[in-house]
């Protein structure tokens, strides 16, 4: 996403304000706060909560953006989220893919005693490399 001039100006201003505030001593900050607000502890608590709320909102925005990117990538790759394979089906699929591609190796174990997470990892790696199970129908 390209930032607009206004966004860049706002970021530069924010950077300057933070730099100026960082240069102040704790005593200067507390004296200024006491002049503007009678109860500095209440004000500090309010600011702390505002910062936490902003951090949470920012985190949620980043999460939504990441989820959108993943959904776009999945759509481009033609991944079908509705298909859930059993452990046995995953094992069989991996065995078929290895049989169809004799250049692939699985180190010393030859695929024996692999847990589901390992099989998922191998299948994801193969998909990323463009190696597919030729016996599966392409519904796209």
DRENVEX-168820 format. One record per residue (C-alpha): y, z, x. Coordinates in steps of 0.2 Angstrom, whole numbers, plus 5000, padded with zeros to 4 digits. Layout:
BEGIN
YZX...
END
This chain:
BEGIN
500050005000501749955007503050085005504750034998506450075007506750214995505050294999505450275018507150345016506450495006505150525020506450515033507550645024506150755021505650755040507450795044507550945032505851005039506450995056508051085052507151225043505851235057507351275069507851425059507251595064506351705052507851825051509051675046507851615033507651795025509551825025509851655017508551685004509151865001510951794997510251664985508851764977508851954975506951964976506351874991504551914989504551844971505451684978504151664992502751684980503551554968503751434983501951464989501251424972502351264971501651204988499851244983500151144966500851004976499351004988498151004974499050864965499050764981497250794984496750734966497750574969496850544985495250574977495650454962496150324975494550344985493550334969494450174964494150094981492250144980492150064963492949904969491849894984490349924973490849794961491149664975489449704982488649684965487949864965487249914949487550104946486350104931484750074941484050244947482350224957481050354958480550414975478950314974479850164969481050184984479650204996478850044989480449944990480649995008478849945012479149775004480749745013479949795030478449675026479649535021480649565037479449585052480849605064481249775057480549925065480550115060480250195076478650285080478350355062478250185054478950255038477750395037478250565030480050515026480950615014482050535000483650555009482950465024482350325013484050315004484850305021483750155027483950065010485850085011485850025029484749875025485949835010487449845021486549725033486249605019484349625019483749635001482049644993481649464988480549524974481949604964482849494951484749464954485549504937487249464942
END
